[in-house]
Amino acid sequence: MIFPAMDLMDGGCVRLLKGDFGARTNYDANPVEVAQGYSAAGAEWMHIVDLDGAKNGQAEQSDLILKIANSADIKVQTGGGLRELAQIKRLLDGGVDRVVIGSLAVTNPQMVKHWLREVGSDAICVALDVNKGEDGEYRPATKGWTEASEKTIWDVIADFFGSGLRTILVTDIGRDGMQTGGNLELYKRIHTEFPTLDLITSGGVGTLEHVKDLKAIDPYGLIIGKALYEGAFTLDEAMSC
């Protein structure tokens, strides 16, 4: 399943290069119209990131995200700066289908497990945005990708066993926005070690061949952002290849 992505800052659509807020590209696109276009193309889901929230640790684009969710016939999963259960419930009650929790899944997993019990496993996706260390291990970055964790990705995922967690989203930060292809080796290992989880891949898609390569490992979904904004191919082509 293709998840077209939308990153929001200051009420507009943007993209960052490798998560660098200083390497930002602004797009002349109305977020509601973009979502409606994805819906018209046949996408079932879209992925929205509140980058202001991710950077500042406080959800800042919730009103716009709810407007998008209620203006387009498409399911929305969203994250960025979600730190309280009340924020999560507001989004879910207002029309969002699933929230994405990143940093807190690493720094305060017990709280996220509590939220899973409160709102249900279908309503929360844990997002792990990872860098490869000098030792070859992948470790999540937190606080809008500005801080590194000492835990490996495998430690974090294993800690959620028995919590009800169903869906994970994994981004290779080093490939994000680079359009050089997804990290197939990493995703295959996740599939092998955690076969019961629904894996959404993110980072690196730049061509239809990259899409085909990712589809071949059969993830639950794959996120595409920059390539769609810049016209490398269409959403319809990505869904059909």
C-alpha positions as CSV (number, residue, x, y, z in Angstrom):
1,M,0.0,0.0,0.0
2,I,1.3,3.4,-0.9
3,F,1.2,6.2,1.7
4,P,1.8,9.5,0.0
5,A,3.4,11.8,2.5
6,M,2.9,15.4,3.5
7,D,5.2,17.3,5.7
8,L,3.8,20.5,7.2
9,M,5.6,23.6,8.5
10,D,4.0,27.1,9.0
11,G,0.8,25.8,7.4
12,G,2.5,24.8,4.2
13,C,3.9,21.7,2.5
14,V,7.7,21.3,2.8
15,R,10.4,18.6,2.6
16,L,13.6,18.3,4.6
17,L,16.9,16.7,3.4
18,K,17.9,13.9,5.9
19,G,15.8,15.6,8.5
20,D,17.8,18.8,8.5
21,F,15.6,21.8,9.3
22,G,18.2,24.0,7.6
23,A,17.8,22.1,4.4
24,R,14.1,22.8,3.8
25,T,12.3,23.0,0.5
26,N,9.0,24.8,0.4
27,Y,6.3,23.7,-2.1
28,D,3.7,25.9,-3.6
29,A,0.9,23.5,-2.9
30,N,-2.3,23.8,-0.8
31,P,-2.3,21.0,1.7
32,V,-6.0,20.3,1.4
33,E,-5.9,20.3,-2.4
34,V,-2.9,17.9,-2.3
35,A,-4.8,15.5,-0.1
36,Q,-7.9,15.7,-2.3
37,G,-5.6,14.9,-5.3
38,Y,-4.2,11.9,-3.5
39,S,-7.8,10.7,-2.8
40,A,-8.8,11.2,-6.4
41,A,-5.9,9.1,-7.5
42,G,-7.1,6.3,-5.4
43,A,-4.9,6.3,-2.3
44,E,-6.5,4.8,0.7
45,W,-4.1,6.4,3.2
46,M,-1.8,9.4,3.5
47,H,0.9,10.2,6.0
48,I,1.1,13.7,7.5
49,V,4.0,15.0,9.7
50,D,3.7,18.1,11.8
51,L,7.4,19.1,11.5
52,D,6.8,22.2,13.7
53,G,5.6,19.8,16.4
54,A,8.4,17.4,15.9
55,K,11.0,20.2,16.2
56,N,9.4,22.0,19.1
57,G,8.0,19.0,21.0
58,Q,4.4,20.3,20.9
59,A,1.8,19.6,18.2
60,E,1.3,22.8,16.3
61,Q,-0.5,21.9,13.0
62,S,-3.4,19.9,14.5
63,D,-6.1,22.3,13.3
64,L,-4.8,22.0,9.7
65,I,-4.4,18.3,9.9
66,L,-8.0,17.9,11.1
67,K,-9.2,20.1,8.3
68,I,-7.3,17.9,5.8
69,A,-8.8,14.7,7.3
70,N,-12.3,16.1,7.0
71,S,-11.9,17.6,3.5
72,A,-10.6,14.6,1.6
73,D,-11.9,11.1,1.3
74,I,-8.7,9.5,2.5
75,K,-7.6,7.9,5.8
76,V,-5.0,10.0,7.6
77,Q,-2.1,8.9,9.9
78,T,-0.2,11.7,11.5
79,G,2.5,12.5,14.0
80,G,4.9,15.1,15.2
81,G,5.0,16.6,18.7
82,L,2.3,14.4,20.2
83,R,3.1,14.3,23.9
84,E,-0.3,13.9,25.7
85,L,-3.2,11.5,25.5
86,A,-5.6,14.4,25.2
87,Q,-3.8,15.6,22.0
88,I,-4.1,12.0,20.6
89,K,-7.8,11.7,21.4
90,R,-8.5,15.1,19.9
91,L,-7.0,14.0,16.6
92,L,-8.7,10.5,16.6
93,D,-12.1,11.9,17.7
94,G,-11.8,14.7,15.1
95,G,-11.3,12.5,12.0
96,V,-7.7,11.2,12.0
97,D,-7.5,7.4,11.7
98,R,-4.1,6.7,13.3
99,V,-1.5,8.7,15.2
100,V,2.2,8.2,14.9
101,I,4.4,8.3,18.0
102,G,8.2,8.6,17.5
103,S,10.5,10.0,20.2
104,L,8.3,8.9,23.2
105,A,8.3,5.3,22.0
106,V,12.1,5.4,22.6
107,T,12.3,7.7,25.7
108,N,9.1,6.7,27.5
109,P,7.8,3.4,26.1
110,Q,5.6,2.7,29.2
111,M,3.6,5.8,28.4
112,V,3.1,4.7,24.8
113,K,2.0,1.2,26.0
114,H,-0.6,2.9,28.2
115,W,-1.8,4.9,25.2
116,L,-2.1,1.7,23.2
117,R,-4.4,0.3,25.9
118,E,-6.4,3.5,26.0
119,V,-7.1,4.0,22.3
120,G,-6.4,0.6,20.8
121,S,-3.7,-1.0,18.7
122,D,-5.2,0.1,15.4
123,A,-5.0,3.8,16.4
124,I,-1.2,4.0,17.1
125,C,1.8,3.5,14.9
126,V,5.3,3.6,16.5
127,A,7.8,5.4,14.2
128,L,11.5,4.7,14.5
129,D,13.7,7.1,12.5
130,V,17.2,5.5,12.5
131,N,20.8,6.2,11.7
132,K,23.5,3.6,11.2
133,G,26.2,3.9,13.8
134,E,29.9,3.2,13.4
135,D,29.3,-0.2,14.9
136,G,26.9,-1.1,12.1
137,E,23.8,-0.9,14.4
138,Y,20.7,1.2,13.7
139,R,19.7,3.5,16.5
140,P,16.6,5.8,16.6
141,A,17.0,9.5,16.6
142,T,14.6,11.6,18.8
143,K,13.4,15.2,19.1
144,G,12.9,15.8,15.4
145,W,16.0,13.8,14.6
146,T,18.2,16.1,16.6
147,E,19.3,13.6,19.3
148,A,20.5,10.0,19.1
149,S,19.4,7.2,21.3
150,E,21.7,4.6,23.0
151,K,19.1,1.9,22.3
152,T,19.2,0.0,19.1
153,I,16.1,-0.4,16.9
154,W,15.9,-4.0,17.9
155,D,15.9,-3.1,21.6
156,V,13.0,-0.7,21.1
157,I,10.8,-3.0,19.1
158,A,11.4,-6.0,21.3
159,D,10.4,-3.9,24.3
160,F,6.9,-3.4,22.8
161,F,6.2,-7.2,22.6
162,G,3.0,-8.0,24.3
163,S,1.8,-4.3,24.4
164,G,-0.6,-4.7,21.5
165,L,1.6,-2.8,19.1
166,R,0.7,-3.7,15.6
167,T,2.2,-1.1,13.2
168,I,5.7,0.3,13.0
169,L,7.1,2.9,10.6
170,V,10.9,2.8,10.0
171,T,12.8,5.6,8.3
172,D,16.4,5.4,7.4
173,I,17.4,9.0,8.0
174,G,20.5,8.8,5.8
175,R,18.3,8.0,2.8
176,D,15.5,10.5,3.6
177,G,15.0,12.9,0.7
178,M,18.0,11.5,-1.2
179,Q,15.9,9.4,-3.7
180,T,18.6,6.7,-3.9
181,G,16.4,3.8,-2.9
182,G,15.0,2.3,0.3
183,N,17.1,0.3,2.8
184,L,16.0,-3.1,1.7
185,E,18.5,-4.9,3.9
186,L,17.2,-3.2,7.1
187,Y,13.5,-3.8,6.1
188,K,14.2,-7.5,5.3
189,R,15.8,-8.0,8.7
190,I,12.8,-6.3,10.5
191,H,10.5,-8.7,8.6
192,T,12.5,-11.7,9.6
193,E,12.9,-10.8,13.3
194,F,9.4,-9.3,13.8
195,P,7.1,-11.1,11.3
196,T,3.9,-10.3,13.2
197,L,4.2,-6.5,12.9
198,D,2.9,-4.4,10.0
199,L,5.9,-2.6,8.6
200,I,5.7,0.7,6.9
201,T,8.9,1.8,5.1
202,S,10.1,5.3,4.6
203,G,13.1,7.1,3.0
204,G,14.9,7.0,-0.3
205,V,12.2,6.4,-2.9
206,G,13.1,8.3,-6.1
207,T,12.1,6.0,-9.0
208,L,9.5,3.4,-9.9
209,E,12.2,0.8,-9.7
210,H,12.7,1.8,-6.0
211,V,9.0,1.3,-5.5
212,K,9.1,-2.1,-7.1
213,D,12.1,-3.2,-5.0
214,L,10.2,-2.2,-1.8
215,K,7.0,-3.9,-2.9
216,A,9.0,-7.1,-3.6
217,I,9.7,-7.5,0.2
218,D,6.0,-7.1,0.9
219,P,5.7,-4.4,3.6
220,Y,2.3,-3.4,4.9
221,G,3.0,0.0,3.3
222,L,5.6,2.3,1.9
223,I,5.8,6.1,2.2
224,I,6.6,8.3,-0.7
225,G,7.1,12.1,-0.4
226,K,9.6,14.1,-2.4
227,A,9.4,12.0,-5.5
228,L,5.7,12.7,-5.8
229,Y,6.1,16.5,-5.1
230,E,8.8,16.8,-7.7
231,G,7.1,14.7,-10.4
232,A,9.5,11.8,-10.6
233,F,6.4,9.7,-11.2
234,T,2.7,9.9,-10.4
235,L,0.8,8.3,-7.5
236,D,-1.1,6.2,-9.9
237,E,2.1,4.9,-11.4
238,A,3.4,4.0,-8.0
239,M,0.3,2.2,-7.0
240,S,0.2,0.3,-10.3
241,C,3.8,-0.8,-10.7
